Amino acid sequence: MTGNWTLRIAGTAGVALAVALAVTGCATPSSAPTTGSASASTTPSSSPRPTGTGTATATPIDGQCDTANLTGTIGKGGGGAAGSVEVTLVLTNNGSTQCSLQGWPGVSFVGDGNGTQLGKPADFDRSTPHPTVVLQPGGSAQAPLRITQALNYPEADCGPKPADGFRVYPPGSTASLFVKDADFTACTSDTIGLLQVGALVGS
């Protein structure tokens, strides 16, 4: 009788041990997702680096002219080669104090009556001198602007359209001004460049 009772206790202890091991075995994997969650939470912490923007014109200088105080006109130029004409882009200081400009203005055709850019902006003629020009109130600076005729290109390639004038970014400025001149035809294609501009000099 004592022997049977001993066997029952041993059997009961064995079952309890097996159950405890089974519970422990099931609980062990629960720690795995914790590591995964901590690792995943660090992923969004690195945000994309902002992409910078800039202007194609020169770096601002001390005493830079405020674009709001400038007006632009198109004057006669030095002629031009076959299939092109050269005019003069003139920027005048309408402010009450002197200011300075240095470098190449950004220039593009605009049209559609709403300032829409037509075609490629002007290339810079880097062979021209680019001194700092000091403009007294009422003073001007000028740059040569060569304009290739749109009719030099097949109509299908050029997509010709009458221009209303030019959008001009003074050197070092991200603000532009409109220079009215409806005497030219632009190419709307962004693969054909009709404009080349030199640096500003004193006038």
Secondary structure, 3 states (H helix, E strand, C coil): CHHHHHHHHHHHHHHHHHHHHHHHHHHHHHHHHHHHHHHHHCHHHCCCCCCCCCCCCCCCCCCECCHHHEEEEEEEEEECCCCEEEEEEEEEECCCCCEEEECCCEEEEEECCCCEEECCCCEECCCCCCCEEEECCCCEEEEEEEEECHHHCCHHHHCEEECCEEEEECCCCCCCEEEECCCCEEECCCCCCCEEECCCEEC
